[in-house]
Amino acid sequence: DLTPRFISEPSSTVQKSGEPVHLHCSAEPSSAHLSWLFNGEPLDSRVGEVEIQLGSLTIVSLSPATCGRYQCVVSSSVGAVLSRPATVSMASLGDFDASVSAAVAAEEGSSALIGCKLPESHPKAQVRFQVRGKWLEQSTDNYLILPSGNLQILNVSLEDKGSYKCAAYNPVTHDLRVELTGRKLTVTRPSSGGSHILHPLSSQSLSVPRHSALTLECVVSGAAPAAVRWLKDGRAALGRWRRLHSHLVTDRLEASDAGNYSCVVGSASGAVKSVNYSLTVLEPASLSKGLQDETVAAGATVRFWCDIHGSPAPPLSWLHNAALLHLSPRHFPTGNQLHICGVTPGDAGLYQCVADNGIGFVQSTGRLRVQPGKGSVPVMVSSPGSVTVVAGGDVTLSCNATGLPVPAIRWYDSRGLVPSHPA
């Protein structure tokens, strides 16, 4: 009579086409039964394609047909519980866009920007640069590989002139794509042309998960990094952030970091140039109050609470014994609550509230025990159906139930209990 629970749940994975994929799931008690769902449907072993043994699932050779959402179900005499979804996807790497500017000019002693528009890649490709015939895989003292994929050359000298190519490396497929045509950097003598923001050239809107690392990039030519100022909502922006040359960096975003940031550059003539970032910090789905076990008599009303939070707001789903709950006049959600009216023995089992906003997944489980009532169990004889009426007209809905003692009938609409409404 132990409530089943997961010890380990399957994890999302990215794999190369044709390679095997292994998913694992374990639960207690040891007598509990494990099964699998694929895209919400029961999944059985298929020789040469999918093999299931106890708590392990093996995709023999990954293909588009076997990519999707996998979930584990643990069931016992008490009920069933559904695991978090594990997304299995196929790694890929596209080709570079052939239409790129081939010439870059920079002043001696200033910064140069070697642009790199990475091709579509899953997972995200790692950028590498071929610098005058030699490969560069990570930043050095004067070559800064930015998170955007661009290369910033600091304190440009005549030795930096030459050919540059960027490449994309997929860490799963181990494929490497190199630009067909590189960029040729020419170095000119310093001039008094003033400062220029080389990157980004337009305002940026970013939505980044909380606790992520982030770099707000600002590549400036003709000005020392000290001449670059960062503002947040019009005030000096530092706090937990730090400067990396002319960029603004944090290792761990918090909700308070959301706002509008500006990279501001002044010149000797007094002209001010800037570029703006609008930063939204995304919050993974979280749970402040979950389901509690409930024991009620047949015919009673029970409510389960599930308080969830997140940004974007996560949609809330309700499950009964690992299946999506079928809503009815007796089973209906209101806000963060699930109401079950006129409880019957068939309502017993395990209930889950599940929330997923694409950044985080949370769930909570509660058990409902139903004890026999002193009289007969209330039975719904008739319930209101769908009715179409003209706006402003009258409508009559009927609902009848039997049981001992005679059950009280209450009316609810989408906002909750309808007060003082005769049955």
C-alpha positions in Angstrom: 0.0 0.0 0.0 3.0 2.3 -0.4 2.6 5.3 -2.7 4.9 4.8 -5.7 7.6 7.5 -6.3 10.5 8.1 -8.6 14.1 7.6 -7.5 15.4 8.7 -10.9 13.7 10.1 -14.0 14.7 10.1 -17.7 16.8 13.1 -18.9 16.6 15.0 -22.2 19.4 14.2 -24.6 20.7 15.2 -28.1 22.3 12.5 -30.2 23.7 12.0 -33.7 21.5 10.4 -36.3 21.8 6.6 -36.3 23.4 6.4 -32.8 21.7 4.6 -29.9 20.0 6.5 -27.1 19.6 5.2 -23.5 16.9 6.5 -21.1 16.7 5.3 -17.5 14.0 5.3 -14.8 13.8 3.8 -11.3 11.1 3.9 -8.6 10.1 2.5 -5.3 8.6 0.3 -3.9 10.4 -2.4 -5.9 7.1 -4.1 -6.6 5.9 -1.1 -8.6 5.4 -1.6 -12.3 7.3 0.6 -14.8 6.1 1.5 -18.3 6.8 4.2 -20.9 5.0 6.8 -23.0 6.1 8.3 -26.3 4.5 11.6 -27.2 1.7 10.7 -24.6 1.0 7.3 -26.1 1.9 3.9 -24.5 5.1 2.5 -25.9 6.0 -1.1 -26.2 9.3 -2.8 -27.3 9.8 -3.0 -31.1 12.6 -5.3 -32.2 15.4 -3.4 -33.8 13.9 0.0 -33.0 13.0 0.5 -29.3 13.9 -2.0 -26.6 12.5 -1.8 -23.1 13.9 -3.8 -20.1 12.8 -3.0 -16.6 13.6 0.7 -16.0 15.7 1.1 -19.2 14.7 2.2 -22.7 17.0 2.0 -25.6 16.5 3.6 -29.0 18.6 1.3 -31.2 19.2 3.9 -34.0 18.0 7.4 -33.6 15.8 8.6 -36.5 13.2 11.4 -37.0 10.5 8.8 -36.2 12.0 8.1 -32.7 12.6 11.8 -31.8 10.1 13.2 -29.3 8.9 13.2 -25.7 9.5 10.1 -23.5 8.0 9.7 -20.1 8.1 6.9 -17.5 5.0 5.7 -15.6 5.3 4.0 -12.2 2.1 2.2 -11.0 1.0 0.1 -8.0 -2.2 -0.9 -6.3 -2.4 2.7 -5.0 -2.3 4.4 -8.4 0.1 5.7 -11.0 2.5 8.7 -11.4 4.0 10.2 -14.5 7.7 11.3 -14.7 9.0 14.6 -16.1 9.3 14.5 -19.9 12.6 13.7 -21.5 13.0 15.2 -25.0 15.1 13.2 -27.4 16.3 15.2 -30.4 18.7 14.8 -33.3 21.9 16.9 -33.5 22.4 18.9 -36.7 24.6 21.6 -38.2 23.7 23.8 -41.1 25.9 25.6 -43.6 27.3 29.1 -43.5 25.6 31.9 -45.5 27.8 32.6 -48.5 27.0 36.3 -48.7 29.4 37.9 -46.3 31.5 41.1 -46.5 35.0 40.1 -47.4 36.9 43.3 -46.3 37.4 44.7 -42.8 39.4 47.9 -42.0 40.6 48.9 -38.5 42.8 51.7 -37.2 46.0 50.9 -35.5 45.7 50.8 -31.7 41.9 50.5 -31.9 39.5 47.5 -31.9 38.6 45.5 -34.9 35.5 43.3 -35.3 35.6 40.1 -37.4 31.9 39.2 -37.8 30.8 35.5 -37.7 27.1 34.6 -38.3 27.0 31.0 -37.1 24.8 28.6 -39.0 21.8 26.8 -37.4 23.0 24.2 -35.0 21.6 21.8 -32.5 23.0 21.9 -29.9 24.5 25.4 -30.2 27.7 25.3 -32.2 31.1 26.2 -30.8 32.9 29.0 -32.7 36.5 28.8 -33.9 38.6 31.1 -35.9 41.3 30.6 -38.5 43.6 33.5 -37.9 46.2 34.0 -40.6 46.3 30.2 -41.2 46.3 29.2 -37.5 43.3 27.9 -35.6 42.0 29.8 -32.5 39.6 27.9 -30.3 39.5 30.2 -27.3 40.2 33.8 -26.4 43.7 35.1 -25.9 45.1 38.4 -24.6 44.3 40.3 -27.7 41.8 38.0 -29.5 38.4 37.9 -27.8 35.9 35.4 -29.0 32.5 36.9 -28.0 29.4 34.8 -27.0 27.7 36.2 -30.2 30.4 34.3 -32.2 32.2 37.5 -33.4 35.9 38.0 -32.9 37.2 41.2 -31.3 40.8 42.1 -31.9 42.1 44.4 -29.1 44.7 47.1 -29.7 45.1 46.3 -33.4 48.6 46.4 -34.7 50.1 46.0 -38.2 50.8 42.4 -37.5 47.1 41.7 -37.3 46.4 42.3 -41.0 45.7 39.3 -43.0 42.9 36.7 -43.6 40.4 35.5 -41.0 37.8 32.7 -41.3 35.3 31.5 -38.7 34.1 27.9 -38.3 31.3 26.2 -36.4 31.9 22.9 -34.5 29.0 20.7 -33.3 30.0 19.0 -30.1 27.7 16.0 -30.6 28.2 15.2 -34.3 31.8 16.5 -34.3 31.1 18.1 -37.6 33.1 21.3 -38.5 31.9 23.8 -41.0 34.2 26.5 -42.2 33.3 29.8 -44.0 33.8 29.5 -47.8 35.3 33.0 -48.0 37.0 34.6 -45.1 37.6 38.3 -44.3 40.7 40.2 -45.1 41.7 42.7 -42.4 43.6 45.9 -43.4 45.2 48.1 -40.7 45.3 51.9 -41.2 47.0 54.7 -39.4 45.1 56.3 -36.4 42.9 59.2 -37.4 40.8 61.7 -35.5 37.5 60.4 -36.8 36.1 59.9 -33.4 34.6 56.8 -31.7 32.2 54.3 -33.3 30.2 51.5 -31.9 31.0 48.5 -34.2 28.7 46.0 -32.5 25.8 45.8 -32.0 24.5 48.3 -34.5 20.9 48.3 -33.3 19.0 47.9 -30.0 18.8 44.4 -28.6 16.0 42.6 -26.7 17.2 39.6 -24.7 15.2 37.0 -22.7 17.6 35.0 -20.5 16.9 32.4 -17.8 17.7 33.3 -14.2 21.1 32.1 -12.9 22.6 32.1 -16.4 25.9 33.8 -17.3 25.5 36.8 -19.7 27.7 39.2 -21.6 26.3 42.5 -22.9 28.6 43.2 -25.8 29.7 46.6 -26.9 32.6 46.7 -29.4 33.9 50.2 -29.8 36.6 51.6 -32.2 38.6 54.7 -31.6 38.1 54.9 -27.8 39.8 53.3 -24.8 37.6 50.9 -22.8 37.6 53.4 -19.9 35.8 55.9 -22.2 32.8 53.5 -22.4 30.1 53.8 -19.8 27.3 51.4 -19.0 24.0 52.6 -17.6 21.0 50.6 -16.3 17.7 52.4 -16.4 19.6 55.7 -16.7 22.0 55.0 -13.8 25.5 53.6 -13.5 25.4 49.9 -14.0 27.8 47.7 -12.0 26.7 46.1 -8.8 27.3 42.3 -9.2 28.3 43.0 -12.9 31.9 43.5 -13.9 33.6 45.1 -16.9 35.5 43.0 -19.5 37.2 45.6 -21.7 34.2 47.5 -23.0 31.7 44.7 -22.3 29.4 44.2 -19.2 29.5 40.7 -17.7 27.7 38.7 -15.0 28.2 35.1 -14.0 24.8 34.7 -12.5 21.6 36.6 -13.5 19.0 37.4 -10.9 15.5 38.7 -11.3 16.6 42.1 -10.2 18.9 42.4 -13.2 16.0 42.9 -15.6 15.9 46.3 -17.1 17.2 48.6 -19.9 21.0 48.8 -20.3 22.9 51.3 -22.4 26.5 51.3 -23.7 27.4 55.0 -24.0 30.5 56.3 -25.8 31.5 60.0 -25.8 33.9 61.7 -28.2 36.2 64.7 -28.1 33.7 66.7 -30.0 31.1 66.1 -27.3 28.9 63.8 -29.4 27.5 60.8 -27.5 26.7 57.5 -29.1 24.9 54.6 -27.5 23.3 51.2 -28.1 20.6 49.7 -25.9 19.7 46.3 -24.4 16.3 45.4 -23.1 16.8 42.5 -20.7 14.1 40.2 -19.4 15.1 37.6 -16.9 13.1 34.4 -17.3 12.0 32.4 -14.2 11.8 28.6 -14.4 8.5 27.1 -13.2 8.6 26.7 -9.4 6.2 25.4 -6.7 5.5 27.2 -3.5 2.7 24.9 -2.3 2.0 21.3 -3.5 -0.6 18.6 -3.1 -1.3 17.0 0.2 -2.7 13.5 0.8 -6.4 13.7 1.5 -8.8 11.1 3.1 -12.5 11.9 2.7 -15.8 10.0 2.9 -17.7 9.1 -0.2 -20.0 11.9 -1.3 -17.8 14.7 0.2 -16.0 17.5 -1.7 -12.2 17.7 -1.8 -9.8 20.4 -3.0 -6.2 20.1 -4.0 -4.0 23.2 -4.1 -1.0 23.7 -6.4 0.7 27.1 -6.2 3.1 27.6 -9.2 5.1 30.6 -10.3 7.4 31.4 -13.3 8.1 33.7 -16.1 6.6 33.2 -18.6 3.6 32.0 -16.5 3.6 28.2 -16.7 0.3 26.5 -17.7 -1.1 24.1 -15.1 -2.3 20.6 -15.9 -3.9 18.0 -13.6 -3.4 14.2 -13.8 -5.2 11.3 -12.2 -3.2 8.1 -12.0 -0.8 9.4 -14.7 -3.5 10.3 -17.2 -4.7 13.8 -18.0 -7.8 14.4 -15.8 -11.1 14.4 -17.7 -12.9 17.5 -16.6 -16.6 17.2 -15.7 -19.2 18.9 -13.6 -17.6 16.9 -10.6 -14.0 17.5 -11.6 -13.0 21.1 -12.4 -10.0 23.4 -11.8 -10.4 26.9 -10.4 -7.2 29.0 -10.5 -4.6 26.9 -8.7 -7.1 24.5 -7.2 -8.8 21.3 -8.3 -12.3 20.6 -7.0 -13.7 17.1 -6.9 -17.4 17.1 -5.8 -19.4 14.1 -4.7 -16.4 11.9 -4.3 -16.8 8.3 -5.4 -14.5 5.3 -4.9 -13.5 5.7 -8.5 -11.9 9.0 -7.6 -9.3 7.4 -5.3 -5.7 7.3 -6.4 -2.9 9.6 -7.1 -3.3 13.2 -8.4 -0.5 15.3 -9.9 -0.3 19.0 -10.8 2.2 19.5 -13.6 3.7 22.8 -14.8 6.2 23.4 -17.6 7.1 26.9 -19.0 9.9 25.7 -21.3 12.6 26.7 -18.8 11.7 24.6 -15.8 9.4 21.6 -15.0 7.7 21.0 -11.7 5.1 18.6 -10.4 3.5 17.6 -7.1 1.7 14.4 -6.1 -1.1 13.8 -3.6 -3.0 10.7 -2.8 -6.8 10.6 -2.3 -8.3 7.9 -0.1 -12.1 7.5 -0.2 -13.8 5.9 2.8 -17.3 4.4 2.5 -20.1 6.8 3.5 -22.8 6.0 6.1 -25.5 6.0 3.4 -25.5 5.4 -0.3 -22.9 7.2 -2.5 -24.4 10.2 -4.2 -25.1 9.5 -7.9 -25.5 12.1 -10.6 -28.8 11.3 -12.3 -28.7 14.2 -14.8 -26.3 17.1 -15.3 -26.6 20.3 -17.3 -25.6 20.1 -21.0 -24.5 22.7 -23.5 -27.1 25.4 -24.1 -27.1 28.3 -26.6 -29.2 31.4 -25.8 -29.6 34.9 -27.1 -27.8 37.6 -25.1 -30.1 39.0 -22.4 -32.5 36.0 -22.5 -33.4 33.6 -19.7 -31.9 30.0 -19.4 -32.8 27.1 -17.2 -30.2 24.4 -16.3 -31.3 21.3 -14.4 -29.2 18.9 -12.3 -30.5 16.0 -10.3 -28.7 13.6 -7.9 -29.7 10.8 -5.5 -28.2 9.4 -2.3 -28.6 9.0 1.4 -28.6 11.4 3.0 -30.0 13.5 0.2 -27.0 15.2 -1.4 -26.8 19.0 -1.5 -26.5 20.4 -5.0 -24.3 23.5 -5.6 -23.8 25.4 -8.8 -20.4 26.5 -10.1 -19.4 28.6 -13.1 -15.9 29.3 -14.5 -15.3 31.7 -11.6 -16.3 29.3 -8.8 -19.3 28.8 -6.6 -22.5 30.6 -7.7 -24.0 32.1 -4.5 -27.7 31.7 -3.5 -28.7 29.7 -6.6 -31.6 27.3 -6.1 -31.0 23.7 -7.3 
